Amino acid sequence: MPASTPAALATFLAEVEQRAFRQARFATQDNDAALDLVQDAMLRLTEHYASRPAAEWPLLFQRILQNAIRDHYRRQKTRSLWLTLFSAFRKQDDEDEDSDPLEWLPYSGELSPSPDTETEQARTMALIEAGLAQLPPRQREAFILRYWEELDTAETAAVMGCSEGSVKTHCSRACSALSAWLARHGVTL
């Protein structure tokens, strides 16, 4: 295998950045937290695994990112407990929460799609992302790793730390739930 170089690592990180951000955003429902998680995962990969063969980076990165997301859930659970306990002592402030619409990557082909096509693609993508946000975390993780990251069942199981059978079950349930979600919103597959 060719030796890993800083340029190869930079290229790898640039290639996975958007997809990783999207995964983290689905998991956390918070753009800032998602960005922090992705940056942390990239930094950990660079610090601990840059010398590993480039072929190992995708699985290592996914494992690091998924562990960071799980850690985020644990921290949120702890914070939520303390916030609930102490909320009675806090003033009721009007906190303005900006919720940016979900982003989607624009068409990058040579021919530009019509505005109607772009609108329909954006609507469908927003529905898919909203449906993904409704899934339980393990189903969402399995779905994204298998179908968006295009990892095979064994690789997905390694990243998720579970059996291949569990991955298949999670993916099947996720696909079923997403199909029902899309059908309820007028999208047929």
Secondary structure, 3 states (H helix, E strand, C coil): CCCCCHHHHHHHHHHHHHHHHHHHHHHHCCHHHHHHHHHHHHHHHHHHHCCCCHHHHHHHHHHHHHHHHHHHHHHHHHHHHHHHHHHHHCCCCCCCCCCCCCCCCCCCCCCCCCHHHHHHHHHHHHHHHHHHHHCCHHHHHHHHHHHHCCCCHHHHHHHHCCCHHHHHHHHHHHHHHHHHHHHHCCCCC
